[in-house]
Amino acid sequence: RAFLFLEDGEFDNADEYAEKVLDIDPECAEAYVVKLLVEVELRKPTDLTMCDAPLSDSNNFKKAIRFANADYRKTLEKYNDAIIERINLARKNELYNNGVELMREGQYDLAIQYFEKIPTYRDSSKMINLCKESKENARKDTIYCHALKKALPFYASESDIRASISALKAIAGYKDVDDHIRTLTAR
């Protein structure tokens, strides 16, 4: 009757009947499952996989596991494992999405930290390498732009040109840096 009350959403009545069963048999695993369902306001045991927190935090779950036969214990543990897996997957997905967003914003070091927390999830290891490459390219772009801005105007001083050549040599092979080094050296 307790399970019928649960099906109808009559949680107080279901709890009352579970208590009556436990008065007769304090080791009835199914009665503790009814109390667990009342606790999380669900109507049937298979719905337990939809809980937001692991069942193992509940005293009713612990008692149900303790008093259940081997098959029923396995079933209850599978419900809990499904919840934990779903929570872990959601956490990994959130970390991954945050990493991607930080990467888009150019916050490569922080993005790397997020991806390193989930190295085997999706293509996180590839994203770590991509962040490192992007960070290095951003560094080189800064040097490149600053050096050209300083040296290319026709009124650039000799010391500005030498400083720019020196800066560009540090990133030789990047974009058209080698061409600019030759052009500036010829000036």
N, C-alpha and C positions, 0 to 999 in steps of 0.2 A: 504493500500500500504506500510505503514511503516513496518508492520510485514513481508510482502513479501521481502522487501529489507533486513531485518534482516536474513531471511532464506537463502538469497544468499550471506550473509556476507558483504553487502554493508552498512556499519555502518554510513557513512557520509550522505548518502541519507535517511536512516531510521531516523536519527536525524533531518534532514531538514524537513521531512514530519511530524514528531512528533511536531516540532515547529509550523508548519502551523496549525496543529490541535489545539494546545494550543493557537494560536492567535485567533481562533474562539471560543474555549471552554477551558478557563484556568483551569477548574476543571475536565478535562478528565483524569481519573486514568490510563486508558490504554496508553495514550500518555506518561505519566510519567514512566510507565513500559517499554515502548519502549526506552525512554531516559536512563533508568536504564540498560537495556540490552546493549545499545550502550556503556555506561560507563564501563561495565565489559566485553564487547566484546563477548557476547553470542547471540545465534541465536533464542532461543525460551524461553518463561517464565519458563517452567519446568526445564530448564538447570540452573536456578538460584540457585538451591540447591547445585550446584557444586562450588559455590563461596568460596574463601579462607577466607573471612571475613564476619561478619554478615551484612545483607542488611540494618539493622537499622542505620548504619553509613552513609548511602547515603541520601542526600537531596531528590533525585528523589524517593527513596523508601518511605520516610516520606510523600511526597506529594501524592504518589499513594495510600498509606494507608488512608490519610486524606480524599481523594475524592472518594475512592472506595465504592461501595455498600457493605452491610454486607457480602454477600457470597464471593465476590472478595477479600475483606479485609481478610477474614479467609484463603483463598487460599494463599495470599501473606504472611500472618503471618506464615502459615505452611512451606512455603519455607524457611523463615528466621529461624524458629525453627529447621528445619532439618539441616541447616548450623551450628547453635549453638550446636546442639547435636553432630554432626560429629566432630566439633572442640574440644568439651569437651571430647569426647571419645578418640580422638587422644592424647590429653593432658594426660588423665588418663593412656592410654596405654604406653606413653613415660615415665611417672613417675614410673609406675610399672616395665617396662623393665630396667630403670636405677637402681631401687631398687634391682632387681634380680642381675644385674651385680655387684653392690657394695657388695652385699651379697657374691657372688662368690669370690670377691677379699678380703673378710674378713673385710670389712669396715661396721661392723654391725650397729654402731650408726647412720651413715649417711644413710644406707639402711632403717633403722627404720623411719627416718625422711621422706623419700620418701613415704613409705607405709602409714604412718600416715596421709599424705595429701589426700589419697584416701582409707579410711578405709573400705568402702563398695564395692570397685571395686574388682572383681574377688575374690581371696583368700588373699587379703592384710592383713586382721587381723591374718590369719594363718601364713603368712610370717613374721609378726611382732613378733609373739611368737617364730617362728623358728629362727629368728635373735637373740632374747634374749637368747634362749637355746644355740645357736652356740657360741655366745659371752661368755657365762658362761663356756661352755666346753673349749673354747680356753684359757680362764683364768686358768681353772683347769689344762689343758694340760701344760701350761707354768710352773705352780707350780710343777706339777708332774715330768716333765722332768728335771727341775732345781734341785729338791730335790734328784732324783735318780742319776743324774750326779755327784752330790756332795758327796753322801753317799755310793754308791755301790763299788767304787774301793776298793781293799783290803787295800790300804794304807790310807784310809779316817781317819781323826782324830776323836776323841771322840766328840769334839765340832761340827764338821761337821755332824756327825751322829745324834746328839741331835737336831741340827737345822733342819735337813732333816725330822726327825720324827715329830717335831713340825709343820713344813710346811705341811707334809702329813696329819696330824690330822685335819688340817683346811679343807681338801677336802676328809675326810673319806667317804667311800662308793663309791667313784669314781673309775672306772676301778678296778684294783687289788691293790689299795692303802692299804687296810686293811691287805693284805698278806705281803706287803712290810713293813708296820709298825711292824708287828709281827717279821718278819725276822730281821729287824734292831734293834729292842728292844732286841732280843736274842743275838745279837752280842756283 
